[in-house]
Amino acid sequence: MRLVPTLPDLFFPILLVAWFGQPAVWQSLLGDGDTGWHVRTGEILLATGRVPAHDPFSFWRAGERWYAWEWLSDAIFAELHRWRGLEAVAALAVVVVCLWAAVLFAWLLDRGAGVWISLAVTLAAVSASSIHFLARPHIFSLLLLAPALWTIDRDRRAPDGRLWWLVPLAALWANLHAGFVGWLAILAWLVAASAIERNGAAARRYGLLAALSTLATLANPYGWQLHRHILSYLNSPWILDHVEEFQSPRIRSESMLVFAALLLGAVAFGARRWRRTRWFESGLVMLWGLAAMRSARHIPWFTVVAAPVIASACADWWRERAERAPVRSALQILWKVSRDLGQRARPTAWLPALGALALLAVVPRTGLADFPSVRFPVEAVARNVDRLTGGDASHVLPRVLAPDQWADYLIYRLYPRARVFFDGRSDFYGPAAGDDYRTLLGAGPTWPQVMARYGFSAALLPVDWPLGRILEREPGWRVVYRDAQAVLLERTEP
């Protein structure tokens, strides 16, 4: 049996083929323009051998201090992009998402939830989390969270030395994505929950783990200032009010309905476990459930902490009824089969082998030459490179106004020959620039003063932007390109 693939080994390639078998799904992984500036940041790092410390992308804040806090993820993206372009970047996201789901599935099997329950809960978690399946650094946080919590779970049942590999993991995490702050918060709750449960040995053990992990996260290019910057970013009222992924989820789509079902189930089961002094798990459900309701970007993390609670509660319910059922009843037979099939829960060397074959089978045959044209002005940029860069002979770069997502795309396509006004790095630009951006977004009353303040020389705007229609009639501006998606205007007067 050791030579036979385990269920997680099989789950990984099957999910990969089933979920990512269509080229359109691969394109959706590039649906966020932030991927563009992450790739270019990584290229700067690889070319210079240093983490960028000053802004290279904007025309009005160029050279100012900037925290490239996801520098290691950026370097990985850039190296893959150098090898096979956007296709390799998207393939990394596919592998990471499916590997995360396989680890979650294996964890639920290891807890004794059985095959049927573990499979159903894992697929529900994948569906609910799919709103954030993007080729961006946050996928690494999702991947690291599941094995880290699995390690904590096993250690709470039977302490061993494997717990301490979480310390170097925290150092790695701090250089991949800002999600390490959330992990430190989980460790802090672990210590508090152990104290509430009056388990002094566990409180001391996990207190040491939390302290060492916190110190390990200081091993980053910015030291403790990275923590301060991230906490300031996460608590910024402007960010929380205006950045889309920080908004509360809209329970409309299928994936959000699945999230709502998971939330209701996890809170109900978590409250039941709270009465049984299972403080750590139930507390995580309450905390991350609240976080997910406030911000849709936290939904994937909620699914990871909720999945074991829901799976174990369902397994307990099934086991109790199976034990009281007749020996040959379908309820008892299915339960025994479920438990027997779930005996071998850990992934083996079969997983990467089968995963590689599955990946080769679903990679788009035509590749991924560019970002999806339904979301980004691919044609407009391709036809107006000289206008957006000033031409090869010009030494003055145009000051281009564009939506933040399109600015990300301009960075990807045209850097270093173009500079932008406001891109996806909202923590860098700050609330004042954010308010100016929103004034232009809605053509607010003070838009002429804002336009004059930044001295824009070109504007690449969606055709339905009010400001674009106003500039078309404004003296000193003229339309130089238009298609069904975008309009490009140039200033004709200084």
N, C-alpha and C positions, 0 to 999 in steps of 0.2 A: 504493500500500500504506500510505502514511502516514495515509490517511483511514479505514483499516480497523482495528477494535479489535484489540489484541494479546491473547494468551492470558491474561495476568493481568487484563486488562480484563473478559474473559468469565468468568474463574474467580470473581471477586468476587461478581457477582450470582447466579451459579449456586449457589455455596456458601451464600449468604445465603438463597436460597429453599429449598434442599435441607435445610439444617441447622435453620433457624429458621422453617420454614413452618407449624409447629403452635403454637397458643396456649400449650399446656402447656410448651413449651420456653422461651417468653418468661417464663412464671411461674417457671421454674427459675432464671432469671437473678436473681430476687429471693429466692433460697433462703437467703441469709445476711442476718441482721438488721442487720449493720453498715451496710448501705446506708442504713438509717433514720437513724442518728446522723450519718452523713456528710452527708445532705441537710439535717438541722437545723443542723449546724455551718456549712454553707455559707450558710444563711439568716441566721444570726447575723452572719456576716462581711459579707454584702450589706447587712444592715440597719444595722450600725455602721460599716462601712468599715474595720474593723480585724480582724486575725487574732485569734481568741480566745486569750487567754493563761491563763485560769483556768477551772476546771471549771464548766460550767453544768448538768450533768445529774444528779449524785448528791445524795442528801440528807445524807450524812455527810462528804463531802469537798468540798462546794460552795465555790468560791472559791479552792481550792488551785491551784498552778501546774500547767499542763497543756500538753503539746506537741501542737498540732494540725498535725502535720508534713505532712499531705496537704491543706493548706488550699486549694490551687489546684484540685485535683480536687473538693473539697467545694463550692467556689464554682460550678464547672461543673455539678455535679449539681443544686445548688440552683436555678441559673438555668433549667436544663431542666425541673426539677420545677415551677417557677413558671409555665412556659409550657404544658406538657402533662401534668404529673403524673408518676406512675411509668412511664407508657407512654414518655415521652421519655427517662427515665433508662435504661430497658431498651433502647430503640432505640440509644442511644449505645453501650451494651455490644455490641450486635449488630454495629454498624458497625465498631467498633474490632477485635473479634475477626476479622471477615471481612477487614478491611483488613490486619491482621497476617498472616493466612494468604496473602493475595494477594502481599504483599511477600516473604514467604518463598518462595513459588512463583517469583516473578520472579528472586529471588537464585539459586535453584538452576538456573534456565534460563540465567542470565548466566554461571554457572560451566561451562556446557556439558554439563550432565547429561542434556539431552534431555527431551522432553515426558513420555514414559511414566514414567521414573524420577522426575522432578521432581514429577509429579502424585501418584504413589503415596507418595513420602516425605512430601510436604506433607499429604496426607490422613491419614497415620499420625500425624504431629505434631499435627494438629487433634484426632484421636480421643484421643490420650494426654493432651492438655492440657485436654480438655473437663471434667475434674473441677474445674477452677478457672475455668470460664466463669461469672463472677458480676459483677453491676453494682457493682463496688468499684474503688477507685483502682489496684489492681495491674494492671488491664488496660492502663493507660497505659505501665507498665514493659514489658509484653510487646510492645506496639506499637513502642516506641522501640528495643528491643533488636535487632530484626531489621534495620532500616535502618542502625543504628550498626555492627553487625558486618559488614554488606554493604559499608559504606564502608571499614572496616578491610581487608576482604578485597581490594577493588579497589586500595587504596593499596599493599598488600604486593606486588601484581603490577605496578602501574605508578603510582608516587607522583604525586599532583597536589594542587592546593590545596583540593579538596573535603573533605579530611581535617579541616580546621580548623573546619568548621561543627559538629563534635562538641563544641567548647568551649561555645558558647551552649546546645547541646542539654543538656549536663550541668547548666547552671544551671536550665533549665526542668524537667529531671527531678527535681532536688532539691526542687522545690516541688510536684510532682505525687505522688510516691510514694517510699518509702524504698528502692526498688530501685536507686536511684542508687549506693548503697554497693556493690552487686554489680557495677555497671558500672565503678566505680573499681578494684575487685579484678581485673576482666578487663583493664583497661589496665595495671595493675601486672604481671600475668602476661605481657602483650604485650611489655613492656620486658624482663622477665627472659628470655623465650623468644628475643628478638632477640639478647640478650647470649650466651645459650647457643649460638645458631647462629653466633656470632662475626661478626655483622653490626653493626659499630659505628655505621654511618650510621643504620641503622634503629633501633638502641637509643637514639641521641641524639634522633632525630625523634620517636619514640613516648614517650620520657621527657619531652620538652617538652610533648607532647600530654597526658600523664598529669598533669603538674604544673599546666598551665593549666586542665585540667578539674577538678582538685581545688580549685583556687582559685575556679573559677566556682561550685562547689556551695556556697560560703560565702555566696552571694547568696540568702539565705533569712531569714525573720524571726528565727531563733535563732542564726545564725552557726555557729561551730564546735561549739557545745553540742548542735546537732541531731545531728552525727556521733557525739558521745559518747553521747548518749541512745539512738540507734538501735543502736549497737554493744553497749551495755549490755543493751538489750532482746533482741537476737538471741543473746546469750550467757547469758541468764538461765536457770539450771537449771530453775526452776519453769515458765517458758514452754515450754522444750523438752520437759519431761516431761508437761505437762498440757494445753496448748492443742492442739486436735485437728489443725489444719492443719500443725502442726510434727511430727506423728507420722510414722513410716515408712509408706509406702503398703502397702495390703493388695492383693496380687495375686489378685483374685477377679473383678472386673468385666471386661467386654470392653476398656474403655479401659486398664485396668491391665495386661492381657495384651499389648496393643499397646505400652505403655510398656516392658514387660519385653523384648519383641522388639527394640525400638529400643535399649535399653540393651545387650543382648548384641551386637547388630550393631555399634553405635558403639564399644564397647570393643574388639571384635575388629579392626575396621578402623582404629580409633585407634592400637592397638598396632602395627599394620603400618606406619602412617604415621610413628609415632615412630621406627621403624628407618630411615625415609627422612629423618630430621631435620626432620619437620613438627611441630616442638615446640608451636607455639601451638595449632593445632587439636586435636591429640591431648591436650594438657594440659587444654584446656577440657573435652573429653569426660570425662576422668578426674575432674576437680574437680567439675563439675556433676553427673556421674553419682553420685558419692559424696554430694553434697548432696541429690540427689533421693531416694536410698535412705534418707537420714536424715530427710528432711522432704518430704511430698507436695507442699507448696506450691512446691517448686523444680522440679517435673516440667516445667512449660511452658518454663522457661529451659533445661532440659536438652535438650528437643526442638529448640530453636532452634540450639544449638551442635552437636547431633548430626546434624541434617538434612544440612548440607553435606558432612560427612565420609562419611555413608552414601551419599548420592547420588553423590558423586564416585567412591567406591570401586566402586559398582555400574556406573557409566558406564565406568570404566576396564576392568572385567571384560568388559562387553558389547562395547566397541570392539575390544579385543584379539581376541575371538572373531569379530567381524564382519569384521575385516581378513583373517582366515585362511579365512573361509567363501567359497563360490562367489559370483560376482557377483550372480546372480539368486536367491540363497537368501533365505528369509524372514527369517533373522537379520540379514543385511546390509541388506535393504530396510527393515525396521522401524527399524533403527538410523539409516539415512540420513533417513528420514521424520521420525523423532524429532528429529534435529538440525536439519533444515530448518524444521520447525514452531516450534522454539524459538529461531530467530534473533532475532525481535523480542521481547525479554524485558521491556522497561520498560513500566510502566503509562502510559496517556495520559489525555487529557481524557474519553475514553469511560468510564473507570472510575467517576467520580462520577455521570455521567449515567445509566449503566445501573444503578448501585447504588441511586440514588434511586428509579428505577422498581421495582426489586426490593423495596426497603424498603416502598414504598407497597402492594405486592401482598401482603406477609406481615404487616403490622401487624395485630394482633388487632382485629377490627371492633368488639368490645364494649369495647376499651380494657383497661387494667389498673387497676382501681379500688383494689386493695389488695394486700398481700403474700399469698402463697399460704396458704390456710386450713388446708392439711394440715400445715403446719409452724409456724404462728403462731396464737395465740388470738384470731382476728379476731372471732368471734361473742361471746366472753366479754368482750372489751374494749368492743365496741359496746353491749352490754347493761348495762355497769356503769361507764360513764364517771364518773358522780357519785361512786361509791364509791372509784374509783381516783384521783380528783382532789380529793376533799373537798367537792365541790359548789361552786356559784358563790358561795355566801354564806360559805363557810369561808375563813379566813385561814391555816389550818394544813394543809399538804400531807401526805397519808398517807405513811408510810414503807413502801414496797411491796417485798416479797421476791418475786423472780421469777427463773427461769433467765436466764443472760446473753443468749441469743438473744431471749427474750421481753422482756427489759429493753430491748434495742435497739428492738424493735417498740413498746414503751410510749413510748420517747423520740420515735419517729416520729409516733405517733398522738396523744400527749397533751401533749408539751412545749409551753409552759412550765408547764402546770397539774399536772404530775406529776414526781416525782423517783424515782430507782431506787437500788438497792444495788450491783449489780455488772453491768456490761454488757461489750460486746466490747472495750473499751479496757484490756486486761489489763496493758499497760505502765504505765498510770496508777495502777491500784489496787495493784499490787505483790504479792509472794508472801504476805505476812501475810494480807491480805484474800482472796487467792486460796485459801489454806488454810481460812479461815473459810467461804468459799463452798462448797468441796468437802465440808466437814463437814456443812453443811446439805443439800448435794446427796445425800449418802448417809445422812443422819440418824445421824451419828457420835455417839459417847458424850457429847461435850460440846455437843451441839446446844442444850440449854436455856441454857447460859451464852452461847453465840454469839447466840441470839435476844434474850436480855436485853441484851447489849452494844450491839446496834444499835437496839433499841427498835422493832421492826417493829410496825406497826399493821394491816397487811394482807398477805396472801400469795396470789399468783396462781400456781398450781403445776400441772404436768401431773398427771393423775389417777393415774399410776403412780409418782409420787414417794413414797418411804417417808415423808418428812416430812409430806406432806399427809395421809396416813392417820393419822399420829400426832396431828397437830393437830386432826383431827376429833374425837378422843376426849379432847383436852386441855381441862381447865377453863380458862375465860377466852378460848376461841376458838369460833367458830361458822361453819358453812357458810352463805354467802349466795347462792352460785350454783354450779351444776354442769352440765356437759354431757359429751359423750363424750370431750372432749379435755382440759378444764381444770376446776379447782375453785378458787373464790375464797373465802377465809376472812377473817374480821375478828376483831380482838381486842375482847373485850367488857369487859375489865377493864383499868385503867391499868397 
